[in-house]
């Protein structure tokens, strides 16, 4: 049995994986079980096994991207699902302290996660968000929401789930007509336009992506609201120096993951200073269940350089230094998995168009990214947190009833 075979044999118990070697010999592991996929992969050359063993996540990703790890049965989504589902985060059993080697490895990786200074932030954002608008239009909803949707019913369309996400967030902001709102990391402008449409608020959306800025400004102009819904290419740190104390509400969706741990306190200090003394902020971020961790090599190299998924503990701890009260915290456990599966389905359906935009290697990279992310939310430690902060204990109603009532009104 090969070294890779011994590794897979120790992991795969439910579902099956067949590994076809370059010489045609086949090793098979696991047993068929309902709810777990059966897959087969072919290694194009002897170097694939060595590449995977040296760095399982990055090595497998690059071998797949290069067409040297070939799916013969099932697809990349099913392969990664099989591997993750056999080692679920909540797998139970007795818990132990991590080994010395694991602690050292995590420490080294965490140092890499900390490199995301202000000068580098724009380049990191451009790496991902300045890809062609055409690409995102092929797999996102019509409003271009590139963040976790909110599935009041798993059978809903992606469009409905993203609309419900905006209502869910808006309800927690407790908005009033005439308020001034800041959207940190505004994407292509959908959230800002929605909040203005529903509440008549004046809103500034900020981004570091030139491509997103262009689209957002075009949308505001087209809807005739550019005088009330404005977008700007500026770092939140610079804005805090310019617009201190000006915003009644702040919303930030899917941006905190790019801040980097050394900047957590800077982010919350900036947010607190941007708000009025009665200000409220809703932070929507991918989060890590359990303790702080590290960013895997594939994500750090190809998807979100400088990015880091925060644990709830380090997020809230960073906010506590600046008299920000965490007035409401919600954990969305499976919503992003449902969102990612829909993105993956639309990506695969548009395979030829994506290859025409870029090439086949990029298409395989993108499907690996979406498949890996899906498995992380279905079986790994990833979730989403929505954390509401306030600068004043009297700014919001004293029960949560207002959230449900406002959301129901918006959805109806």
C-alpha positions, 0 to 999 in steps of 0.5 A: 500500500502506498503512503498516500493510501495509508493516509486515506485508509486511516481517514475514509470510513464512510463513503469510498475513494478509489485512487488510480496510480499512474501505472493503472493500479488502484487502491480503494478505501472506505465503504459505501454509506448513505449521505457520503459520496463515492469518488475516484481520482487518477494521479497523472504522474508519480510526482502528484503523490509526493506533492500531496504528501508534502502539503496536502491542501496546497499540493492537492489544489495545485495538482488539481488546477494543473490537471494532474489530479483527475476526477474519474468519478464524482467531482471536486465538490464530492471529493472534498466533501468526502474528506471533510465529512470523515473528519468533522469539526464536531466529531465528538470523542475525548479532547486533548491539548494539541501537540508541540509540533501543532502549536509551533506550526500554528504559531508560524502560520499565524505570523503569516496571517498578521501581514496585512498593513495599510499599504498592502491592503489595497493590493490584497483586495485587488487580487480577488475583487478586481477580477472581471465583473463578468465572472461574478455576474455568472455565479452571483445573484442579480444584486451581486451579493458576494457574501453569505445569504440568509436561508429562511427556507433551504428551498428558496432561490439564491436571489430570495435568500440574498434579499432576506439577508439584506432584510435581516441585517437592516432590521438589526440596524434599527434604521430611521429616515434621515440617518447617516449610514456608512457601509465599510466594504460596500462590494458592488453597492447592493446593500447601500442601495437597499438601505436607502430604498427601504429607509431613505437614509443617506449612505456612504459606501467605501471599498478598496476595489476599483472594479467594485467602486466603478460598478457601485457608482454606475448603479447609483447613477442609474437608479437616480440616487447618486446624491444620497448613495455615494461610494468612495475608494478609501481605507476605513483608517483614512476615513476615520481621520476625516469623518469622525463622529458623523455616522448614526449607523455602520454596516460591514458585510464580508470585510472584516475577514480581510482586516488581519489580526494586528488591525482588529483593534484599529478597525474597532477604534476607527468604527467607534470614532466614526459613529455618533455617541448613539451609534450602532454597528452591525458586523457580518463576518465569516467566523471560526468556531472554537479558538483562533486558528490560521489561514490555510496555504491555498487560501493565503496564496490564491484566494485571499492574501492577507485574509484571516477568519477570526474566532468570536473570542478575538473579535469581541476582545478587540472591540472591548478596548473602545467601549463598544457593547456587543448588544446582539450576537448571532451564529449562522451555522449552515447558511454559507454552505447553502450559499456556496453550493448555489455559487458552485452549481452556477459556476459549473453551469457556466464552465465554458464562459469562465474558461473563455474569460480566463482559462481552464486552470482558473476554472479548476482553481475557482471550483476548488475554492468554492468546494473547499469553502463549502466543506469548511461550512458543512463539516469544518470549523467555519460559520458566520457571525453577525455582531451588533455593537452600540456605543450607548446602552440606550440606543436600541430597544431593550428586547430583541422583538424589534428585529423580528418585527422590522424583518417581517415588515421588510420581507412582506 
